[in-house]
């Protein structure tokens, strides 16, 4: 499983010109699911995203400017968007190979479980729509982007 996370001022996702999920200050996370991923993998990824310290600590003068707080500590939102293209192999040729991505039916079930778990761990979780043609808008803060793997 891979997650591309971005610290954002705000982010939203729309389908057919309808806004279906939005957050203010927080983390936009694109989630890629692979063949061997499971509910346990998904839970570890959510735990990692929620505790990954990518926000500055403005409370402690000795730590100002340091990435010392996570999204939960700053009261930020989490926007989860399924993104099978993260699982593409790109090391050969000029066309991505998506053979490493989980099959759509299994991936949708696991993504739904991932979202359900995230909602039990954090108060402000929004999502895109699995398999839909989504338009994602965000104002990246920093910019700070990290590729996480579990």
Backbone as a printed PyTorch tensor [residue, N CA C, xyz], in Angstrom:
tensor([[[  0.8530,  -1.1750,   0.0000],
         [  0.0000,   0.0000,   0.0000],
         [  0.8920,   1.2280,   0.0000]],

        [[  0.4670,   2.1930,  -0.7800],
         [  1.1690,   3.4700,  -0.8450],
         [  0.1770,   4.5940,  -0.5880]],

        [[  0.6960,   5.6640,  -0.0160],
         [ -0.1100,   6.8700,   0.1640],
         [  0.7620,   8.0680,  -0.1710]],

        [[  0.2830,   8.9050,  -1.0380],
         [  0.9190,  10.1900,  -1.2980],
         [  0.1440,  11.1930,  -0.4640]],

        [[  0.8220,  11.7580,   0.5400],
         [  0.1340,  12.7040,   1.4160],
         [  0.6570,  14.1090,   1.1620]],

        [[ -0.2570,  15.0550,   1.2690],
         [  0.0700,  16.4630,   1.0670],
         [ -0.5020,  17.2690,   2.2170]],

        [[  0.3270,  18.1360,   2.7690],
         [ -0.1760,  19.0840,   3.7600],
         [ -0.8640,  20.1920,   2.9770]],

        [[ -2.1240,  20.4670,   3.3120],
         [ -2.9040,  21.4190,   2.5280],
         [ -3.5500,  22.4870,   3.4020]],

        [[ -3.7520,  23.6620,   2.8010],
         [ -4.5670,  24.7040,   3.4390],
         [ -6.0350,  24.3150,   3.3180]],

        [[ -6.3900,  23.7070,   2.1630],
         [ -7.7390,  23.2160,   1.9320],
         [ -7.6920,  22.2530,   0.7600]],

        [[ -8.6820,  21.3770,   0.6700],
         [ -8.7710,  20.4270,  -0.4350],
         [-10.2160,  19.9820,  -0.5810]],

        [[-10.5880,  19.6590,  -1.8150],
         [-11.9470,  19.1830,  -2.0660],
         [-11.9380,  18.2430,  -3.2560]],

        [[-12.9790,  17.4310,  -3.3380],
         [-13.1400,  16.5200,  -4.4650],
         [-14.5740,  16.6260,  -4.9620]],

        [[-14.7010,  16.6620,  -6.2890],
         [-16.0090,  16.7850,  -6.9280],
         [-16.1970,  15.6650,  -7.9420]],

        [[-17.4440,  15.2540,  -8.1070],
         [-17.8360,  14.2950,  -9.1330],
         [-19.0550,  14.8800,  -9.8240]],

        [[-19.0220,  14.9510, -11.1370],
         [-20.1280,  15.5300, -11.9130],
         [-20.5140,  16.9120, -11.3980]],

        [[-19.5090,  17.7320, -11.1360],
         [-19.6710,  19.1120, -10.6850],
         [-20.3270,  19.2370,  -9.3090]],

        [[-20.4120,  18.1280,  -8.5610],
         [-20.9590,  18.1480,  -7.2080],
         [-19.8270,  17.9120,  -6.2080]],

        [[-19.6690,  18.8250,  -5.2640],
         [-18.6470,  18.6620,  -4.2390],
         [-19.0760,  17.5240,  -3.3200]],

        [[-18.2350,  16.4760,  -3.2200],
         [-18.6130,  15.3260,  -2.3910],
         [-17.7550,  15.1830,  -1.1420]],

        [[-16.6640,  15.9360,  -1.0600],
         [-15.8190,  15.8770,   0.1260],
         [-14.8950,  17.0730,   0.1690]],

        [[-14.6890,  17.6230,   1.3500],
         [-13.8150,  18.7870,   1.4800],
         [-13.2690,  18.8720,   2.8860]],

        [[-12.0690,  19.4350,   2.9910],
         [-11.4680,  19.7170,   4.2870],
         [-10.8370,  21.0980,   4.2370]],

        [[-10.6640,  21.6710,   5.3850],
         [ -9.8360,  22.8690,   5.5040],
         [ -8.4310,  22.3770,   5.8370]],

        [[ -7.6740,  23.1300,   6.5270],
         [ -6.3060,  22.7930,   6.9150],
         [ -6.1840,  21.3170,   7.3040]],

        [[ -5.2480,  20.5840,   6.6890],
         [ -5.0750,  19.1800,   7.0310],
         [ -4.2470,  18.4260,   6.0290]],

        [[ -4.6490,  17.1720,   5.7690],
         [ -3.8970,  16.2660,   4.9060],
         [ -4.8040,  15.7260,   3.8100]],

        [[ -4.3380,  15.8570,   2.5720],
         [ -4.9410,  15.1950,   1.4190],
         [ -4.1150,  13.9480,   1.1870]],

        [[ -4.7560,  12.7710,   1.1970],
         [ -4.0470,  11.5050,   1.0430],
         [ -4.6080,  10.7240,  -0.1380]],

        [[ -3.7520,  10.4970,  -1.1270],
         [ -4.0800,   9.6180,  -2.2450],
         [ -3.6330,   8.2190,  -1.8470]],

        [[ -4.5310,   7.2410,  -1.9490],
         [ -4.2590,   5.8880,  -1.4660],
         [ -4.2200,   4.9070,  -2.6380]],

        [[ -3.0930,   4.1760,  -2.7480],
         [ -2.9440,   3.1230,  -3.7550],
         [ -2.9120,   1.7650,  -3.0870]],

        [[ -3.7560,   0.8540,  -3.5460],
         [ -3.8580,  -0.4800,  -2.9560],
         [ -3.2420,  -1.5180,  -3.8800]],

        [[ -2.4050,  -2.3920,  -3.2930],
         [ -1.7470,  -3.4500,  -4.0600],
         [ -2.3530,  -4.8120,  -3.7680]],

        [[ -1.9190,  -5.8080,  -4.5360],
         [ -2.4590,  -7.1690,  -4.4390],
         [ -2.4070,  -7.7550,  -3.0350]],

        [[ -1.3430,  -7.5140,  -2.3100],
         [ -1.1420,  -8.1500,  -1.0100],
         [ -1.6800,  -7.3320,   0.1640]],

        [[ -2.3270,  -6.2430,  -0.1000],
         [ -2.8140,  -5.3880,   0.9850],
         [ -4.0430,  -6.0040,   1.6470]],

        [[ -4.2150,  -5.6760,   2.9290],
         [ -5.2830,  -6.2480,   3.7460],
         [ -5.8290,  -5.1610,   4.6690]],

        [[ -6.8250,  -5.5250,   5.4590],
         [ -7.3690,  -4.5970,   6.4360],
         [ -6.2780,  -4.1690,   7.4170]],

        [[ -5.4220,  -5.0910,   7.8130],
         [ -4.3400,  -4.7500,   8.7310],
         [ -3.3800,  -3.7480,   8.0940]],

        [[ -3.0730,  -3.9280,   6.8170],
         [ -2.2200,  -2.9740,   6.1040],
         [ -2.8900,  -1.6050,   6.0720]],

        [[ -4.1750,  -1.5960,   5.7820],
         [ -4.9280,  -0.3430,   5.7120],
         [ -4.9300,   0.3690,   7.0610]],

        [[ -5.1170,  -0.3710,   8.1260],
         [ -5.1170,   0.2310,   9.4540],
         [ -3.7500,   0.8040,   9.7990]],

        [[ -2.6830,   0.0880,   9.4480],
         [ -1.3290,   0.6070,   9.6950],
         [ -1.0950,   1.8870,   8.9040]],

        [[ -1.6000,   1.9280,   7.6740],
         [ -1.4100,   3.1320,   6.8540],
         [ -2.1550,   4.3140,   7.4650]],

        [[ -3.3940,   4.1180,   7.8590],
         [ -4.1520,   5.2120,   8.4770],
         [ -3.4630,   5.6790,   9.7470]],

        [[ -3.0210,   4.7440,  10.5660],
         [ -2.3120,   5.1150,  11.7930],
         [ -1.0620,   5.9420,  11.4690]],

        [[ -0.3580,   5.5490,  10.4240],
         [  0.8540,   6.2760,  10.0400],
         [  0.5160,   7.6740,   9.5350]],

        [[ -0.5050,   7.7810,   8.6940],
         [ -0.9050,   9.0900,   8.1640],
         [ -1.3200,  10.0200,   9.3050]],

        [[ -2.1290,   9.5060,  10.2200],
         [ -2.6480,  10.3430,  11.3050],
         [ -1.5710,  10.7730,  12.2940]],

        [[ -0.4990,  10.0300,  12.3950],
         [  0.5490,  10.3580,  13.3710],
         [  1.8280,  10.8780,  12.7220]],

        [[  1.8400,  11.0050,  11.3990],
         [  3.0260,  11.4930,  10.6940],
         [  3.1690,  12.9920,  10.9480]],

        [[  4.3090,  13.3920,  11.4490],
         [  4.5020,  14.7780,  11.8940],
         [  4.9420,  15.6590,  10.7240]],

        [[  3.9680,  16.3700,  10.1430],
         [  4.2580,  17.2490,   9.0040],
         [  3.7650,  18.6750,   9.2280]],

        [[  3.3850,  18.9800,  10.4650],
         [  2.9260,  20.3210,  10.7980],
         [  3.9020,  20.9580,  11.7790]],

        [[  4.0730,  22.2540,  11.6240],
         [  4.9900,  22.9740,  12.4980],
         [  4.4080,  23.1240,  13.8960]],

        [[  5.2990,  23.1860,  14.8700],
         [  4.9260,  23.3920,  16.2600],
         [  5.0710,  24.8790,  16.5630]],

        [[  3.9540,  25.5740,  16.6350],
         [  3.9630,  27.0070,  16.9220],
         [  3.8320,  27.2860,  18.4160]],

        [[  3.6060,  26.2300,  19.2030],
         [  3.3870,  26.3960,  20.6380],
         [  4.6810,  26.4850,  21.4410]],

        [[  5.7040,  25.8050,  20.9970],
         [  6.9740,  25.7380,  21.7290],
         [  8.0120,  26.5810,  20.9910]],

        [[  8.4670,  27.6870,  21.5930],
         [  9.4390,  28.5540,  20.9090],
         [ 10.7110,  27.8210,  20.4810]],

        [[ 11.0820,  26.7920,  21.1800],
         [ 12.2910,  26.0400,  20.8220],
         [ 12.0680,  25.1650,  19.5950]],

        [[ 10.7980,  24.9400,  19.2340],
         [ 10.4960,  24.0410,  18.1200],
         [  9.8350,  24.7460,  16.9360]],

        [[  9.7350,  26.0570,  16.9690],
         [  9.1080,  26.7960,  15.8710],
         [  9.8830,  26.5070,  14.5860]],

        [[  9.1450,  26.2070,  13.5440],
         [  9.7610,  25.9080,  12.2560],
         [ 10.0850,  24.4410,  12.0600]],

        [[  9.9230,  23.6310,  13.0820],
         [ 10.1960,  22.1990,  12.9810],
         [  8.8970,  21.4410,  12.7620]],

        [[  8.9730,  20.3970,  11.9660],
         [  7.8070,  19.5470,  11.7320],
         [  7.6650,  18.6360,  12.9390]],

        [[  6.7810,  19.0160,  13.8380],
         [  6.7160,  18.3600,  15.1350],
         [  5.3170,  17.8970,  15.5130]],

        [[  4.2930,  18.2350,  14.7150],
         [  2.9220,  17.8620,  15.0670],
         [  2.2630,  17.1090,  13.9190]],

        [[  1.3020,  16.2610,  14.2830],
         [  0.5600,  15.5100,  13.2720],
         [ -0.8210,  16.1350,  13.0610]],

        [[ -1.5580,  15.5930,  12.1200],
         [ -2.8580,  16.1670,  11.7540],
         [ -3.8430,  16.1370,  12.9210]],

        [[ -3.7540,  15.1360,  13.7580],
         [ -4.6420,  15.0650,  14.9090],
         [ -4.3200,  16.1700,  15.9150]],

        [[ -3.0360,  16.4140,  16.1190],
         [ -2.6220,  17.4210,  17.1000],
         [ -2.9770,  18.8380,  16.6760]],

        [[ -3.0710,  19.0760,  15.3680],
         [ -3.4180,  20.4250,  14.9020],
         [ -4.9140,  20.5520,  14.5990]],

        [[ -5.6710,  19.4720,  14.8190],
         [ -7.1140,  19.5140,  14.5800],
         [ -7.4730,  19.6310,  13.1130]],

        [[ -6.6280,  19.0970,  12.2400],
         [ -6.8510,  19.1980,  10.8010],
         [ -7.7690,  18.1250,  10.2590]],

        [[ -8.1600,  18.3040,   9.0140],
         [ -8.9910,  17.3330,   8.3230],
         [ -8.1530,  16.3310,   7.5540]],

        [[ -8.7870,  15.2290,   7.1600],
         [ -8.1570,  14.1920,   6.3500],
         [ -9.0710,  13.8930,   5.1800]],

        [[ -8.5760,  14.1230,   3.9670],
         [ -9.3290,  13.8090,   2.7500],
         [ -8.6630,  12.6160,   2.0840]],

        [[ -9.4010,  11.4940,   2.0000],
         [ -8.8870,  10.2510,   1.4300],
         [ -9.4300,  10.0660,   0.0230]],

        [[ -8.5170,   9.8320,  -0.9330],
         [ -8.8930,   9.6640,  -2.3330],
         [ -8.2250,   8.3950,  -2.8660]],

        [[ -9.0090,   7.4610,  -3.3740],
         [ -8.4370,   6.2440,  -3.9520],
         [ -7.6750,   6.6140,  -5.2230]],

        [[ -6.4930,   5.9890,  -5.4050],
         [ -5.6290,   6.3750,  -6.5230],
         [ -4.7960,   5.1690,  -6.9640]],

        [[ -5.3760,   4.3170,  -7.8280],
         [ -4.6830,   3.1000,  -8.2380],
         [ -3.4020,   3.3880,  -8.9950]],

        [[ -3.2730,   4.5620,  -9.5910],
         [ -2.0720,   4.8630, -10.3750],
         [ -0.8140,   4.9390,  -9.5200]],

        [[ -0.9580,   5.0880,  -8.2040],
         [  0.2180,   5.0610,  -7.3290],
         [  0.9220,   3.7170,  -7.3780]],

        [[  0.2080,   2.6570,  -7.7630],
         [  0.7790,   1.3190,  -7.7860],
         [  1.4520,   0.9970,  -9.1240]],

        [[  1.4880,   1.9600, -10.0440],
         [  2.0730,   1.7280, -11.3640],
         [  3.5750,   1.4830, -11.2830]],

        [[  4.0400,   0.5610, -12.1080],
         [  5.4770,   0.3680, -12.2930],
         [  5.8800,   1.3030, -13.4220]],

        [[  6.9030,   2.1040, -13.1740],
         [  7.3100,   3.1060, -14.1600],
         [  8.7870,   3.0080, -14.5170]],

        [[  9.4310,   1.9200, -14.0870],
         [ 10.8730,   1.8160, -14.2830],
         [ 11.2830,   1.4230, -15.6940]],

        [[ 10.3670,   0.8970, -16.4990],
         [ 10.6900,   0.4900, -17.8610],
         [  9.6900,   1.0890, -18.8340]],

        [[ 10.1870,   1.4360, -20.0090],
         [  9.3090,   1.9040, -21.0700],
         [  8.7370,   3.2830, -20.8270]],

        [[  7.7450,   3.6160, -21.6270],
         [  7.1220,   4.9380, -21.5780],
         [  5.6290,   4.8710, -21.2670]],

        [[  5.1900,   3.7170, -20.8010],
         [  3.7820,   3.5530, -20.4350],
         [  3.7300,   2.8840, -19.0660]],

        [[  2.9120,   3.3960, -18.1440],
         [  2.8320,   2.7790, -16.8170],
         [  2.2170,   1.3850, -16.8800]],

        [[  2.6930,   0.5100, -16.0020],
         [  2.1710,  -0.8500, -15.8700],
         [  1.3870,  -0.9130, -14.5670]],

        [[  0.0770,  -1.1130, -14.6720],
         [ -0.7920,  -1.1070, -13.4940],
         [ -1.0440,  -2.5000, -12.9290]],

        [[ -0.2300,  -3.4690, -13.3300],
         [ -0.4000,  -4.8510, -12.8730],
         [ -0.2750,  -5.0230, -11.3720]],

        [[  0.3590,  -4.0950, -10.6810],
         [  0.5230,  -4.1960,  -9.2380],
         [ -0.6670,  -3.7100,  -8.4410]],

        [[ -1.6290,  -3.0900,  -9.1170],
         [ -2.8040,  -2.5610,  -8.4080],
         [ -3.8020,  -3.6740,  -8.1120]],

        [[ -4.4650,  -3.5570,  -6.9760],
         [ -5.4960,  -4.5130,  -6.5820],
         [ -6.6720,  -4.4290,  -7.5600]],

        [[ -7.3350,  -5.5510,  -7.8060],
         [ -8.5140,  -5.5850,  -8.6780],
         [ -9.5810,  -4.6360,  -8.1270]],

        [[-10.3320,  -3.9760,  -8.9980],
         [-11.2850,  -2.9410,  -8.5680],
         [-12.2930,  -3.3690,  -7.4980]],

        [[-12.9040,  -4.5400,  -7.6280],
         [-13.9200,  -4.9460,  -6.6430],
         [-13.3100,  -5.1200,  -5.2540]],

        [[-12.1820,  -5.8000,  -5.1940],
         [-11.5030,  -6.0080,  -3.9060],
         [-10.9820,  -4.6810,  -3.3630]],

        [[-10.4730,  -3.8350,  -4.2530],
         [ -9.9310,  -2.5430,  -3.8300],
         [-11.0270,  -1.6500,  -3.2610]],

        [[-12.2040,  -1.6710,  -3.8690],
         [-13.2880,  -0.8410,  -3.3450],
         [-13.6860,  -1.2940,  -1.9470]],

        [[-13.7570,  -2.5980,  -1.7360],
         [-14.1140,  -3.1040,  -0.4140],
         [-13.0540,  -2.7010,   0.6160]],

        [[-11.7720,  -2.8450,   0.2650],
         [-10.7090,  -2.4970,   1.1990],
         [-10.6500,  -0.9870,   1.4330]],

        [[-10.8500,  -0.1990,   0.3760],
         [-10.8410,   1.2540,   0.5490],
         [-11.9740,   1.6850,   1.4870]],

        [[-13.1440,   1.0880,   1.3290],
         [-14.2720,   1.4040,   2.2210],
         [-13.9350,   1.0570,   3.6700]],

        [[-13.2690,  -0.0690,   3.8800],
         [-12.8580,  -0.4590,   5.2310],
         [-11.8190,   0.5160,   5.7780]],

        [[-10.9010,   0.9520,   4.9220],
         [ -9.8900,   1.9290,   5.3120],
         [-10.5570,   3.2220,   5.7680]],

        [[-11.5390,   3.6850,   5.0140],
         [-12.2660,   4.9090,   5.3630],
         [-13.0160,   4.7270,   6.6810]],

        [[-13.6860,   3.5840,   6.8400],
         [-14.4170,   3.3270,   8.0830],
         [-13.4680,   3.3600,   9.2790]],

        [[-12.3030,   2.7400,   9.1250],
         [-11.3260,   2.7420,  10.2180],
         [-10.8500,   4.1610,  10.4980]],

        [[-10.5510,   4.9140,   9.4480],
         [-10.0870,   6.2970,   9.6300],
         [-11.1010,   7.1050,  10.4260]],

        [[-12.3770,   6.8950,  10.1530],
         [-13.4290,   7.6410,  10.8500],
         [-13.5330,   7.2580,  12.3290]],

        [[-13.0800,   6.0640,  12.6890],
         [-13.0670,   5.6870,  14.1070],
         [-11.8520,   6.2870,  14.8230]],

        [[-10.8390,   6.6960,  14.0550],
         [ -9.6050,   7.1950,  14.6370],
         [ -9.4850,   8.7180,  14.6150]],

        [[-10.2820,   9.3690,  13.7590],
         [-10.1610,  10.8250,  13.5910],
         [-11.5470,  11.4170,  13.3600]],

        [[-11.7610,  12.6030,  13.8690],
         [-13.0850,  13.2210,  13.8410],
         [-13.4490,  13.8730,  12.5170]],

        [[-12.4700,  14.2220,  11.6830],
         [-12.7450,  15.0010,  10.4740],
         [-12.1790,  14.2890,   9.2560]],

        [[-12.9600,  13.3610,   8.6880],
         [-12.5330,  12.5650,   7.5340],
         [-13.5340,  12.7550,   6.4020]],

        [[-13.0050,  13.0630,   5.2240],
         [-13.8200,  13.1760,   4.0120],
         [-13.2080,  12.2570,   2.9550]],

        [[-13.9850,  11.9290,   1.9320],
         [-13.4810,  11.0250,   0.8940],
         [-13.9520,  11.4630,  -0.4860]],

        [[-13.2680,  10.8740,  -1.4570],
         [-13.7270,  10.9610,  -2.8260],
         [-14.7150,   9.8270,  -3.0640]],

        [[-14.9460,   9.5040,  -4.3360],
         [-15.8490,   8.4110,  -4.7000],
         [-15.0400,   7.3760,  -5.4610]],

        [[-14.9590,   6.1880,  -4.9330],
         [-14.1380,   5.1440,  -5.5320],
         [-14.5360,   4.9070,  -6.9890]],

        [[-13.5490,   4.8840,  -7.8540],
         [-13.7580,   4.5560,  -9.2610],
         [-14.3710,   5.6530, -10.1080]],

        [[-14.6970,   6.7790,  -9.5160],
         [-15.3330,   7.8670, -10.2630],
         [-14.2870,   8.7460, -10.9360]],

        [[-14.7180,   9.4920, -11.9180],
         [-13.8810,  10.5240, -12.5300],
         [-13.9720,  11.7310, -11.6090]],

        [[-12.9550,  11.8870, -10.7760],
         [-12.9720,  12.9170,  -9.7390],
         [-12.1250,  14.1080, -10.1520]],

        [[-12.5420,  15.2740,  -9.7210],
         [-11.7470,  16.4800,  -9.8470],
         [-11.3400,  16.8700,  -8.4320]],

        [[-10.0350,  16.8510,  -8.1940],
         [ -9.5050,  17.1550,  -6.8720],
         [ -8.8510,  18.5250,  -6.9290]],

        [[ -9.2370,  19.3820,  -6.0190],
         [ -8.6530,  20.7180,  -5.9150],
         [ -7.9860,  20.8380,  -4.5590]],

        [[ -6.8080,  21.4350,  -4.5500],
         [ -6.1340,  21.6180,  -3.2710],
         [ -5.2180,  22.8280,  -3.3290]],

        [[ -5.0000,  23.3990,  -2.1650],
         [ -4.0020,  24.4390,  -2.0020],
         [ -2.9400,  23.8220,  -1.0990]],

        [[ -1.8400,  23.4120,  -1.7380],
         [ -0.7660,  22.7270,  -1.0300],
         [ -0.0660,  23.7060,  -0.1040]],

        [[  0.2370,  23.2860,   1.0980],
         [  0.8640,  24.1230,   2.1130],
         [  2.3370,  23.7530,   2.2200]],

        [[  3.1900,  24.5740,   1.7080],
         [  4.6340,  24.3270,   1.8030],
         [  5.3730,  24.5390,   0.4910]],

        [[  5.2190,  23.7310,  -0.4760],
         [  4.4800,  22.4680,  -0.4840],
         [  5.2250,  21.3680,   0.2700]],

        [[  4.4550,  20.5270,   0.9310],
         [  4.9960,  19.3500,   1.6010],
         [  4.2410,  18.1370,   1.0940]],

        [[  4.9770,  17.2000,   0.4820],
         [  4.4120,  15.9720,  -0.0500],
         [  5.3150,  14.8190,   0.3640]],

        [[  4.7070,  13.7240,   0.7990],
         [  5.4700,  12.5450,   1.2130],
         [  4.8190,  11.2990,   0.6630]],

        [[  5.6430,  10.3620,   0.1880],
         [  5.1600,   9.0650,  -0.2700],
         [  5.3850,   8.0680,   0.8530]],

        [[  4.2990,   7.5680,   1.4280],
         [  4.3830,   6.6020,   2.5230],
         [  4.0860,   5.2140,   1.9930]],

        [[  4.7780,   4.2210,   2.5390],
         [  4.5200,   2.8320,   2.1780],
         [  4.4650,   1.9870,   3.4360]],

        [[  3.5590,   1.0210,   3.4570],
         [  3.5010,   0.0410,   4.5490],
         [  3.3270,  -1.3360,   3.9500]]])
